[in-house]
Amino acid sequence: MANRGYDVVVDVDEHEGDLGHTDLQEDLEFHSSNFDDANPRNSKIPPDAPFSSQPSNTSSKRFLWTISFYAQFFDVDTSAVLHRCLSALIPRQPFLDILDGNPDLYGPFWIATTVVFILFLTGTISQYLASHHDKAFVYNFKLLSGAAGLVYGYTGVIPVALWGALKWFGQTAAGEVGMTLVECWALYGYANVIWIPVALISWSPVNILNFGFVAIGFIVSAVFLVRNLWPVVSVTEARVSRVLLLAVVGLHAGLAIAIKILFFA
C-alpha cells in the first residue's frame, strides 16, 4: 500500500477459498497503525526497564562531604577485624585476599589508638623505673603527643606517599593501580598490631631485652608489608620496585628505632 500508517486486514471467505471472489468494498478494512509511534500508549507489553543495564537516575551516590562516604570504610564487624589482626600476626595468605575488596579503616584506627596509649603507658613505666625515687615522679605527657604524632603520622602519611608512587610508576595498561588508597591504609594499619604486644613487654629496665622485643616487632611487621606489597610493586620496573621496597623497609626501620629511643631508651 502506498498509504503509510495503516494496517491492511483481509477477510477471506472460507467457502469460496479464492481471493479472486473477495469483495474489496465489504471485506477490506483499514485500521490506524501505531508502528511509527515511539511511545505507544495502548501497548500491553511494558518496557523492560527493570532489566536494563543502564543505571537509574535515582541511584544512591556517596560524596566526599557526606557521612555515608566515610561510613562505608567502617562497615565491618568485630569477627572480621579480629581475623584480620590474626592474619597480620600470622600471615598465611595474601592480606588483600583477606580484605576481599572490602578494606576498612575501623581496625587500623583503633589499632593505632591502642598503640598510642600503650606506648604512653609503658613509656611512662620505663621512665619511672629509670628515675631516682628520692624525688617525686613527674608524668611526661609529651610522650602521649609524641606517640600520637609518630603512629598516626606514619600510618596516615606513608601509605599515601606509597600509593602515589605506585600510581606514578606502577600503572597497568588500563591505567589502574594494583592497590587502592584505602587498601594501602588498611595494610599499614593492620601491620601496627604487632606493636601492641611489643609495647606491653618492652618496659623492662634491661635495655638489650627491649632491643630484642622491638627488633621482633620490626621483623614481623616488615615481612608482612613486603610480602603483601611485592605483587603490587613488582609491576613497576625492576629498579623502581627495588627502590620502593627499600624505602618501605627503611621507613619501617625508622619507626622501630623511634619507638625504641623515644619510649624505651
KEKE-3310 file (N, C-alpha, C; in steps of 0.2 Angstrom, whole numbers, plus 5000, padded with zeros to 4 digits):
npx = (5004:5002:4999:5005:5006:4995:4986:4983:4969:4963:4949:4945:4934:4929:4921:4922:4936:4945:4954:4951:4937:4935:4927:4932:4926:4918:4925:4938:4947:4953:4964:4971:4988:5001:5014:5024:5024:5034:5032:5020:5004:4994:5000:5001:5012:5024:5038:5055:5061:5066:5076:5086:5102:5107:5111:5100:5093:5090:5099:5109:5122:5138:5146:5161:5159:5149:5142:5140:5149:5161:5157:5156:5169:5170:5161:5161:5162:5166:5172:5177:5187:5195:5200:5207:5217:5224:5228:5237:5247:5250:5254:5246:5240:5239:5236:5227:5219:5212:5206:5197:5191:5185:5191:5194:5194:5191:5197:5212:5212:5208:5218:5230:5226:5226:5240:5246:5241:5246:5260:5262:5259:5267:5279:5280:5280:5293:5301:5299:5304:5317:5320:5326:5321:5321:5314:5299:5290:5287:5274:5277:5269:5272:5276:5264:5259:5269:5269:5256:5258:5269:5264:5251:5255:5264:5256:5246:5252:5263:5257:5249:5260:5266:5256:5254:5267:5266:5255:5261:5272:5268:5257:5244:5241:5228:5228:5226:5229:5237:5233:5221:5220:5213:5215:5229:5230:5224:5232:5244:5239:5234:5247:5252:5248:5256:5264:5257:5258:5272:5275:5269:5278:5290:5295:5304:5318:5330:5340:5345:5336:5324:5328:5328:5315:5309:5315:5310:5297:5299:5304:5293:5282:5288:5291:5278:5273:5281:5279:5266:5266:5274:5268:5261:5271:5280:5275:5281:5296:5311:5321:5314:5305:5314:5319:5307:5303:5315:5313:5301:5305:5316:5309:5301:5310:5314:5303:5303:5315:5313:5302:5309:5319:5312:5303:5308:5321)
npy = (4994:5011:5021:5026:5021:5013:4998:4983:4973:4958:4949:4933:4923:4908:4898:4901:4901:4908:4921:4929:4931:4939:4953:4969:4980:4977:4968:4972:4981:4995:5000:5011:5013:5010:5008:5017:5025:5031:5030:5020:5021:5013:5001:4984:4977:4980:4991:4984:4990:4987:4977:4983:4988:5000:5012:5019:5035:5038:5032:5029:5040:5042:5056:5065:5074:5069:5059:5046:5042:5041:5031:5019:5014:5010:4999:4985:4970:4964:4951:4950:4960:4955:4943:4949:4955:4944:4938:4947:4945:4932:4928:4919:4919:4930:4947:4955:4947:4942:4954:4955:4965:4973:4984:4991:5005:5005:4995:4998:5012:5010:5001:5009:5019:5011:5007:5020:5024:5013:5014:5026:5023:5012:5018:5028:5020:5014:5025:5029:5018:5020:5032:5042:5038:5047:5059:5066:5059:5065:5065:5063:5071:5073:5062:5056:5065:5063:5050:5049:5058:5051:5038:5040:5049:5041:5030:5036:5045:5039:5028:5035:5042:5030:5025:5035:5035:5022:5024:5033:5026:5013:5010:5000:4993:4997:5009:5008:5006:4993:4993:5000:5016:5015:5002:5002:5010:5001:4990:4995:4999:4988:4981:4987:4980:4972:4980:4981:4970:4971:4983:4981:4973:4979:4987:4984:4986:4981:4984:4978:4968:4975:4980:4968:4964:4975:4973:4961:4965:4974:4965:4956:4964:4971:4960:4956:4968:4968:4956:4957:4969:4966:4959:4970:4980:4974:4976:4987:4994:4985:4991:5002:4995:4989:5000:5006:4995:4995:5008:5006:4997:5004:5015:5009:5003:5015:5019:5009:5011:5024:5021:5013:5022:5034:5029:5018:5020)
npz = (5000:4997:5006:5021:5038:5040:5043:5035:5033:5028:5024:5021:5012:5018:5012:4998:4996:4987:4983:4973:4973:4983:4990:4989:4994:5005:5013:5015:5027:5035:5047:5060:5062:5074:5072:5070:5081:5094:5108:5112:5117:5120:5122:5127:5133:5144:5145:5146:5158:5171:5169:5162:5158:5160:5172:5185:5187:5200:5208:5222:5228:5234:5241:5244:5255:5263:5276:5274:5265:5272:5281:5275:5275:5288:5290:5296:5305:5322:5322:5309:5310:5320:5314:5304:5311:5317:5305:5301:5311:5310:5295:5283:5270:5256:5261:5255:5249:5260:5264:5253:5244:5252:5261:5277:5288:5301:5310:5308:5313:5327:5331:5329:5339:5351:5351:5353:5366:5374:5371:5378:5391:5394:5391:5401:5412:5410:5411:5424:5431:5428:5434:5448:5464:5475:5474:5469:5456:5439:5428:5410:5398:5386:5380:5376:5366:5357:5354:5348:5337:5330:5327:5321:5311:5304:5300:5293:5283:5276:5269:5259:5252:5247:5239:5230:5223:5218:5209:5200:5195:5193:5185:5177:5161:5159:5166:5179:5197:5206:5219:5230:5238:5251:5254:5255:5266:5275:5275:5281:5293:5299:5300:5311:5322:5328:5337:5348:5357:5358:5364:5376:5383:5383:5393:5401:5412:5407:5395:5383:5382:5378:5366:5359:5359:5352:5340:5336:5334:5323:5313:5311:5307:5296:5287:5284:5277:5266:5260:5256:5248:5238:5226:5221:5219:5210:5197:5192:5185:5187:5194:5200:5208:5217:5223:5229:5238:5246:5252:5259:5269:5275:5280:5289:5297:5303:5310:5320:5327:5331:5341:5350:5355:5359:5369:5376:5379)
capx = (5000:5006:4997:5009:5002:4988:4986:4978:4966:4959:4944:4944:4928:4931:4918:4925:4943:4949:4955:4948:4930:4935:4924:4936:4922:4915:4930:4944:4946:4959:4965:4976:4994:5005:5021:5029:5024:5039:5029:5013:5000:4990:5004:5000:5018:5028:5045:5059:5066:5070:5081:5090:5109:5108:5110:5094:5095:5089:5104:5112:5129:5141:5150:5166:5157:5144:5144:5139:5155:5166:5154:5157:5175:5169:5156:5165:5161:5172:5175:5182:5193:5200:5203:5212:5223:5227:5231:5243:5252:5252:5251:5245:5238:5239:5231:5222:5213:5208:5201:5192:5188:5181:5195:5191:5198:5189:5203:5218:5211:5208:5224:5234:5225:5228:5247:5247:5240:5251:5266:5262:5258:5274:5285:5280:5283:5300:5304:5298:5309:5324:5321:5328:5315:5321:5310:5293:5290:5283:5272:5279:5264:5275:5276:5257:5258:5274:5266:5251:5261:5273:5260:5246:5258:5267:5251:5242:5256:5267:5253:5248:5266:5267:5251:5256:5272:5263:5251:5265:5277:5266:5250:5244:5239:5221:5228:5224:5234:5235:5230:5218:5222:5211:5219:5236:5229:5222:5238:5249:5236:5235:5254:5254:5245:5262:5267:5253:5262:5279:5275:5267:5283:5296:5296:5309:5324:5335:5340:5346:5330:5320:5330:5326:5307:5307:5318:5305:5291:5300:5304:5286:5278:5291:5289:5271:5272:5285:5275:5259:5267:5278:5265:5259:5277:5283:5273:5285:5302:5315:5325:5310:5302:5319:5319:5301:5304:5320:5310:5296:5309:5319:5305:5298:5315:5314:5298:5305:5321:5310:5299:5314:5323:5308:5299:5311:5328)
capy = (5000:5017:5025:5024:5022:5009:4991:4980:4966:4955:4944:4928:4919:4901:4894:4902:4899:4911:4928:4932:4932:4944:4960:4974:4985:4974:4964:4976:4986:4999:5002:5016:5009:5013:5006:5023:5028:5029:5028:5018:5022:5007:4994:4980:4974:4986:4991:4980:4995:4984:4973:4987:4988:5007:5014:5023:5042:5039:5028:5032:5041:5044:5061:5066:5078:5066:5054:5039:5041:5038:5026:5013:5011:5007:4994:4979:4968:4963:4945:4952:4964:4950:4939:4952:4956:4937:4937:4951:4942:4925:4928:4913:4920:4937:4951:4958:4942:4943:4960:4953:4970:4977:4986:4995:5009:5004:4992:5002:5017:5008:4998:5014:5022:5007:5008:5026:5024:5008:5017:5031:5019:5008:5023:5031:5015:5014:5031:5028:5013:5023:5038:5042:5038:5051:5064:5065:5057:5069:5062:5067:5070:5074:5055:5055:5068:5061:5043:5051:5061:5046:5032:5042:5051:5036:5026:5040:5048:5034:5024:5040:5043:5024:5024:5040:5032:5016:5027:5036:5022:5006:5009:4995:4995:5001:5015:5007:5004:4987:4993:5007:5020:5013:4996:5003:5012:4995:4986:4998:5000:4981:4980:4990:4976:4968:4984:4981:4966:4973:4989:4979:4969:4982:4992:4981:4990:4978:4988:4973:4964:4979:4980:4962:4964:4980:4970:4956:4968:4976:4960:4953:4969:4972:4954:4957:4973:4967:4950:4959:4974:4964:4958:4976:4984:4971:4978:4993:4992:4981:4996:5006:4991:4988:5007:5006:4991:4998:5014:5004:4994:5009:5019:5005:5003:5021:5019:5004:5015:5029:5018:5011:5028:5039:5027:5013:5021)
capz = (5000:4996:5011:5026:5044:5040:5043:5030:5036:5023:5027:5016:5013:5019:5007:4991:4996:4982:4984:4967:4975:4989:4989:4992:4997:5011:5017:5016:5032:5036:5054:5061:5064:5079:5071:5070:5087:5098:5114:5111:5124:5121:5122:5133:5135:5147:5143:5151:5162:5177:5167:5158:5161:5162:5179:5185:5189:5207:5211:5228:5226:5240:5240:5249:5261:5266:5281:5271:5261:5276:5285:5271:5277:5295:5289:5297:5312:5326:5320:5303:5312:5324:5309:5300:5316:5317:5299:5301:5315:5307:5288:5279:5263:5255:5265:5250:5248:5266:5263:5248:5241:5257:5266:5282:5292:5308:5313:5308:5318:5334:5332:5330:5345:5356:5351:5356:5373:5377:5371:5383:5397:5396:5391:5407:5417:5409:5414:5432:5434:5427:5438:5455:5468:5480:5472:5466:5449:5436:5421:5404:5394:5379:5377:5373:5360:5353:5352:5343:5331:5327:5325:5317:5306:5300:5297:5288:5278:5272:5264:5254:5248:5243:5234:5225:5219:5213:5204:5196:5192:5193:5182:5172:5154:5159:5169:5186:5202:5209:5226:5231:5244:5257:5255:5257:5273:5279:5276:5286:5299:5302:5302:5318:5328:5332:5341:5354:5362:5359:5369:5383:5386:5382:5398:5406:5413:5404:5388:5377:5381:5375:5359:5356:5358:5346:5333:5333:5331:5316:5308:5309:5303:5289:5282:5282:5272:5260:5257:5253:5243:5232:5220:5218:5217:5205:5191:5190:5183:5192:5198:5204:5213:5222:5227:5233:5244:5251:5255:5264:5274:5278:5284:5294:5302:5306:5315:5325:5330:5335:5346:5355:5358:5362:5374:5380:5380)
cpx = (5004:5005:5001:5005:4996:4990:4981:4975:4962:4955:4943:4938:4930:4928:4920:4932:4947:4949:4952:4940:4929:4932:4928:4932:4919:4920:4936:4943:4953:4959:4971:4982:4998:5012:5026:5029:5029:5037:5022:5010:4996:4993:5003:5006:5023:5035:5049:5064:5069:5075:5086:5097:5111:5106:5104:5097:5094:5094:5108:5119:5132:5146:5155:5164:5151:5146:5144:5145:5160:5163:5155:5164:5175:5164:5160:5163:5167:5175:5180:5188:5198:5203:5208:5218:5227:5231:5238:5249:5255:5250:5252:5243:5239:5234:5226:5217:5209:5203:5196:5188:5184:5186:5192:5196:5196:5195:5209:5217:5212:5215:5230:5233:5227:5236:5249:5247:5245:5258:5267:5263:5265:5280:5285:5282:5291:5304:5304:5303:5316:5325:5324:5322:5315:5317:5304:5293:5285:5281:5274:5274:5266:5275:5269:5257:5263:5272:5261:5254:5265:5268:5254:5249:5261:5261:5246:5246:5259:5263:5251:5254:5267:5262:5252:5261:5270:5259:5255:5269:5273:5259:5250:5242:5232:5222:5226:5230:5232:5232:5227:5221:5220:5214:5226:5235:5228:5228:5243:5245:5236:5242:5256:5252:5251:5265:5263:5257:5269:5279:5273:5273:5290:5298:5301:5315:5330:5335:5340:5340:5324:5321:5328:5319:5306:5310:5313:5299:5292:5301:5297:5282:5281:5290:5282:5270:5275:5281:5269:5260:5271:5274:5262:5265:5280:5281:5277:5291:5306:5318:5320:5307:5307:5319:5313:5301:5309:5317:5305:5300:5312:5315:5302:5303:5316:5309:5300:5310:5318:5306:5304:5317:5318:5304:5303:5318:5330)
cpy = (5006:5022:5022:5025:5018:5002:4988:4973:4964:4949:4939:4924:4911:4897:4895:4900:4902:4918:4932:4934:4937:4951:4965:4979:4983:4971:4967:4981:4989:5001:5007:5012:5013:5011:5012:5027:5026:5027:5026:5018:5016:5000:4990:4977:4980:4985:4988:4985:4991:4980:4977:4988:4996:5009:5019:5030:5043:5034:5032:5034:5044:5050:5062:5070:5075:5061:5047:5037:5038:5032:5019:5010:5009:5002:4987:4977:4966:4956:4946:4955:4959:4945:4942:4954:4950:4936:4941:4949:4936:4925:4921:4913:4928:4941:4954:4953:4941:4949:4959:4959:4975:4979:4991:5000:5009:5001:4996:5008:5015:5004:5004:5018:5018:5007:5014:5026:5019:5011:5022:5028:5016:5013:5026:5026:5014:5019:5031:5024:5016:5029:5037:5043:5043:5058:5062:5064:5062:5066:5066:5066:5071:5067:5054:5058:5066:5054:5045:5053:5055:5041:5035:5045:5046:5032:5030:5043:5044:5030:5029:5041:5036:5023:5029:5038:5026:5019:5030:5031:5015:5005:5004:4998:4999:5007:5014:5005:4998:4987:5000:5010:5017:5006:4997:5006:5006:4991:4989:4998:4993:4979:4982:4986:4973:4973:4984:4976:4968:4979:4987:4976:4973:4987:4990:4986:4987:4980:4983:4969:4968:4980:4974:4962:4969:4977:4965:4959:4971:4971:4957:4958:4971:4966:4954:4962:4971:4961:4953:4965:4972:4963:4965:4980:4981:4973:4984:4990:4989:4986:5000:5002:4990:4995:5008:5002:4993:5004:5011:5001:4999:5013:5016:5004:5009:5022:5015:5008:5020:5027:5016:5017:5033:5036:5021:5013:5020)
cpz = (5000:5002:5017:5033:5044:5040:5038:5033:5030:5025:5021:5017:5013:5013:5000:4991:4990:4983:4978:4969:4981:4987:4993:4996:5004:5015:5018:5021:5033:5044:5055:5064:5069:5078:5072:5076:5092:5105:5114:5118:5125:5121:5128:5136:5138:5145:5148:5155:5167:5175:5163:5162:5162:5169:5180:5188:5197:5211:5216:5226:5233:5238:5246:5255:5264:5271:5279:5267:5266:5280:5281:5273:5284:5295:5290:5304:5315:5324:5314:5305:5316:5319:5305:5305:5316:5311:5298:5306:5313:5300:5285:5272:5262:5258:5261:5249:5254:5266:5258:5246:5246:5263:5271:5285:5300:5312:5313:5313:5325:5336:5334:5337:5351:5357:5354:5363:5377:5377:5377:5390:5399:5395:5398:5413:5416:5412:5421:5434:5433:5431:5445:5459:5474:5479:5468:5458:5445:5429:5415:5399:5386:5376:5373:5366:5355:5350:5346:5336:5327:5324:5320:5310:5301:5296:5292:5282:5273:5267:5258:5249:5244:5238:5228:5220:5215:5208:5198:5192:5190:5190:5177:5166:5154:5163:5177:5190:5205:5216:5227:5238:5251:5259:5257:5265:5278:5280:5281:5293:5303:5304:5308:5323:5332:5337:5348:5359:5363:5364:5376:5387:5386:5387:5403:5407:5410:5396:5382:5376:5377:5367:5355:5354:5352:5340:5331:5330:5324:5311:5306:5305:5296:5284:5280:5277:5266:5256:5253:5248:5237:5226:5217:5215:5211:5198:5188:5187:5189:5197:5202:5209:5219:5227:5232:5239:5249:5255:5261:5270:5278:5283:5290:5300:5306:5312:5321:5330:5334:5341:5352:5358:5362:5368:5378:5380:5387)
residu = (MET:ALA:ASN:ARG:GLY:TYR:ASP:VAL:VAL:VAL:ASP:VAL:ASP:GLU:HIS:GLU:GLY:ASP:LEU:GLY:HIS:THR:ASP:LEU:GLN:GLU:ASP:LEU:GLU:PHE:HIS:SER:SER:ASN:PHE:ASP:ASP:ALA:ASN:PRO:ARG:ASN:SER:LYS:ILE:PRO:PRO:ASP:ALA:PRO:PHE:SER:SER:GLN:PRO:SER:ASN:THR:SER:SER:LYS:ARG:PHE:LEU:TRP:THR:ILE:SER:PHE:TYR:ALA:GLN:PHE:PHE:ASP:VAL:ASP:THR:SER:ALA:VAL:LEU:HIS:ARG:CYS:LEU:SER:ALA:LEU:ILE:PRO:ARG:GLN:PRO:PHE:LEU:ASP:ILE:LEU:ASP:GLY:ASN:PRO:ASP:LEU:TYR:GLY:PRO:PHE:TRP:ILE:ALA:THR:THR:VAL:VAL:PHE:ILE:LEU:PHE:LEU:THR:GLY:THR:ILE:SER:GLN:TYR:LEU:ALA:SER:HIS:HIS:ASP:LYS:ALA:PHE:VAL:TYR:ASN:PHE:LYS:LEU:LEU:SER:GLY:ALA:ALA:GLY:LEU:VAL:TYR:GLY:TYR:THR:GLY:VAL:ILE:PRO:VAL:ALA:LEU:TRP:GLY:ALA:LEU:LYS:TRP:PHE:GLY:GLN:THR:ALA:ALA:GLY:GLU:VAL:GLY:MET:THR:LEU:VAL:GLU:CYS:TRP:ALA:LEU:TYR:GLY:TYR:ALA:ASN:VAL:ILE:TRP:ILE:PRO:VAL:ALA:LEU:ILE:SER:TRP:SER:PRO:VAL:ASN:ILE:LEU:ASN:PHE:GLY:PHE:VAL:ALA:ILE:GLY:PHE:ILE:VAL:SER:ALA:VAL:PHE:LEU:VAL:ARG:ASN:LEU:TRP:PRO:VAL:VAL:SER:VAL:THR:GLU:ALA:ARG:VAL:SER:ARG:VAL:LEU:LEU:LEU:ALA:VAL:VAL:GLY:LEU:HIS:ALA:GLY:LEU:ALA:ILE:ALA:ILE:LYS:ILE:LEU:PHE:PHE:ALA)
# end
